[in-house]
């Protein structure tokens, strides 16, 4: 049976009750899909207690309309987590996680300011701040993050090391649809026609000879490209399609094999 916790205080009572057992943690913003499911499944295999959080974090949105539009499917999410064997789901309100407002914030260093840091002001700051709060509340042995949000994964891994947090960050492979489109909660916002085209983002990342060619491929399919660049041995892209912002990345070694 999955236990649902609304307040931090109630969760902390539960946390004390499971002291001494291995705890795995999957932080999410809900609207769960197969990618989230794969994180929970791995977490289930590697830990005695599986904890998932669902919190649409306002501090990582630089556009209030984007925050309002973000899909929320709580009933379906809870049913999925029950079926996957999650032990605990934490669903805090904004006032629970930010009882005194957004007063203290974790800032990424200058090396993290490109890509998402450049095009979504405050995003990485908001992600790092809320993840630090959640790690301190849950105190897991392991926390699971998907490689689709690779820049986010990287700054969280570095933050955990920098602040001597004992949680081990576990990177997990991107889960894709048959077209190559990376699973994402935002895919729910795509029209049927746009979703059919959206796999072009992955194809551009894996078949183009260079960023200029990739941009041309995406432009021809109606994408509005924000960036397409190389970092950390990977190609990264962000683009709008049908008004929905999509991101993806692939290792360069993987590109050479295709």
N, C-alpha and C positions, 0 to 999 in steps of 0.2 A: 504493500500500500504506500502510495506517495503522500508525504506530509507537505502541506502548504503553509508557509509562514509569511505573514503580512508585516509584522513589526520586527525591528532589529532585536528588541529585548526578548521576544518570544523565541526567535531563532537562537540567540545566545544561550538560553536555557537548554535548548536542544543540543547545541554545540558542546556544552559541558557534559551532557549525558553520553556523548559518543567519543569522549577523550580516550585516546589509546588505540582507536581504530583508524585505518588509513582512509583519508578523505580525498576524493577527486572533485574538481569543480569545473563547470562549464558556464561561463557568463554569457548571457544573450540579451538581445533586445526584443525577443519574442518573434512572432510570425515565423515559426520554426519550419525548416525544410530538411531535405535529406542530408545536407551538409551538417546542420546541427545534430541530426540523428547520428551521423557517423562519429561525431565528437563524444556524444553521450554513450554510444556503444563501446568505444575504446575506453572511456572513463570507467564503464561498468566492469570491463575485463581486468582493469589494473588497480581497482580500489574496492575497499569494503563498503564504503558509503559514497553514494553519488549525489552531489548537490548541483542544482542548476538555478541560476538567477534569471529573472525576466524583468528588465527595467529599461524603458525607452529613455535614455539619458539626455536631458535637454541641453546639458552643457557642451555636448559635442556637435550640436547643430548650429551652423552659422546663418541658417535661413529658417525663420519661424514657420513658413509655409511648408517646408520640407518636413519639419517636426510634426505638424498637424497631419500631413499626408502619409506619414510612415504607417505601414499596415499593422493592425493590432488584431490578433486572433487568439485571445487567451484561452477560450474553451477548447479549441482544437489543440493548442500547445500543451495544455494540461493532459489531454487524452493521449497525445503522442508520448509525453514523458512517462506517463503511467505505463504505457505499453512497452517502453524501453527499459523499465525497471529503475527509474530514478527514485531515490529514497526521499529527497527533500527538494522542494522548489521554494525559493525566496522571491516574493513579489512585493518589494517595498515601494512606497509612494515617494514622490520627490521630497516631501517634508521629512521622511525617515532618513534618507541618505544625505540630504542637505538641510539639517535642522536649523542651521544659522545662515542659510543662503550659501551662495558660491563664494565664500570668503578666502579659502586657501586653495591654491592650485599648484599642480605639478607641471613645470615647463620642460618641454623637450629641448635638447641642445640644438645648436645651429645646423648640425649635420642632418637633422631630421626635418628641416623646414621646407624641403622641396616637395614636389608632387602633392600629396594630400595636405601637407602643412602649408603649401603655398596657395592652393585653390580652395581650401576650406579653413579659413582663419579660425583658430580656437579649437579645431577638431581634435588634434593630437593632445592638446592640453586637457580637453574634456575627457577623452578616453583614458589617459593616464591617471587623471584624478579619480575618476569613478572606479577604475580597476584597483587602484591602491586602496580605496575605501572597502571595496568588496573583498579583496584579499585579507585585509585586516579583520573583517567581520567573519569570514568563513574559515580562515586559517587552514587552507587545504595543503595537503602534501604535494598535489599536482594540480595544475590548471591547464585546460586544453583550448587551443586557439587554432583556427583554420589559416592556411597559407594564402587564401584568396586575399585577405587583408594583411598582406605581408609587411607593409610598412608599420602598421599598427602592432603586429606580432613582434617586430624588431624592437620598437621603442619600449614595449612592455617588458620584453626579455631584458633589455638593458636597464630599465628602471628597477626591476626586481633585484638585479645584481648590485646596482648602485646603492640601494637602500637596505642591503643585507636581509632581504626577505627570504625565508627558507623554502617557500613554494618553488617547485620545479615547473617551468613553463614547457609544455609539450606541444610542438608544432605538428599539425595534422594536414595531410594532402587536401587540395581543393577537390570537391565533389562536383561533377559536371553533368549537364543534361546530354542527351545523345548528340545534339548539335555542337557540343563543346562549350556552350554557355555555362559559366560558373553559377552554381546554385547561390541564390541571394534572396533575402526577403523582398528586396525591391523588384524582383522579377514579377511579383504579383501585380505590380502597377503597369506592366506592359500590356498593350493591346495584343490580340492574337497575331496580327500582321507583324508588329514590331518584335514580338518574341521569336517569330520565325527568322527574322533578320539578325537577331541579337548574337547568334553564334558566329557571325562575321568577326566579332571582336577577337575571339579566340583564334580564328583562322588567320587574321591579320598578324597576330602575335607570333604565330607558329610557322607562317609561310613567307612573310615579306622579307625581302633582302635587307631592308634598312627602314628606319623610321619614316622617311619621306614616302616610300612605297606603301607602307602600312597606312599612313594618313590618306593616301590616294584611294586605297581600297575602301576605307571607312567612309570617306567623303562620298564616294560613288553609291554607297548604300544608305546615305541619308543620316549618318552619324555626325554629331558636332564634337570634334575632338578637343579635349582640354590639354592632355599631354600624352606623349608616347616617348619613353626614354629608357635608358639602361642604367641600372644601379645594382650593386651587390650581386653581380653575375646573373641578373634577370632582366627581362624586358617587362616594363610596366605600361599600362594604358588606362586612361579614363576618358569616357566619352558619353555624350547624351544621345539617347534614341527615344523618340516619342515623348520627349520631356522627362525621361527617367535617366538618372546618372548611373552608369555602369562602370565598374573597375575590374581589372584582371591583371595577372602577371604569369609569366612562365620562366623557368630556368633557361639560360642560353644553351646549355648542353642539350636540353630537350628539343630546342629549335633545330639544332644541327642534325638530330636523328630523324626529323620529319621530312 
